[in-house]
Amino acid sequence: MDAITIILFAVGLAMDAFAVSIANGMNTPNNQRRKVALLTAGFFGGFQMIMPAIGWLIGRSLQSIIMAVDHWIAFGLLVFIGAKMIYDSTKKEHNQKASDLKLYTLLVLAVATSIDALMAGLSLAFLQTSILMPIAVIGTVTFGLSFIGVYFGYNLGRFFGNRIKIAGGVVLILIGLRILLEHLLT
């Protein structure tokens, strides 16, 4: 696999993480932007790096089992988090603190957005491609886009106020639907 292909592959895998990072940024107080951006980018970049490695190691042996449920898992996690964002945005209390971005929430989002990367790792194993360069590029690209996404989302949230949090929740639900439909219709 050549360098350009690896970079395009990484950007494609990072798009869901970028969109979710924007949603995280919409809910981020000004004094917590850097912390949230680093945590989000670290979790997303790390999982986008780990999951292809796991997929590569698993190889063909479990491909049919994982492919049968991966889209349902991603769909369920993203819809749950998106619905929670929408619900939270309608509450009277809008003073969110940095602690509102819980580590388990980041963990759930990181897993949900990296399930496709697990499958990508499986495909790399079938192509008998070395895994080290692709996972390094995938992790780096996802880290960078996620970091930028939080700042971009923060600015959207500042401009549009609480309504953008509803939009962020809807975006997460739509990403979950897209993942589900892509797998069901192919």
Buried (B, 14 or more C-beta within 10 A) or exposed (E): EEEEEBBEBBBEBBBBBBBBBBBBBBBBBEEBBEBBBBBBBBBBBBBBBBBBBBBBEBEEEEBEEBEEEBBBBBBBBBBBBBBEBBEBBEEEEEEBEEEBBEEEBBEBBBBBBBBBBBBBBBBBBEEEBEBEEBBEBBBBBBBBBBBBBBBBBBBBBEEEEBEBBBBBBBBBBBBBBBBBEEBEEE
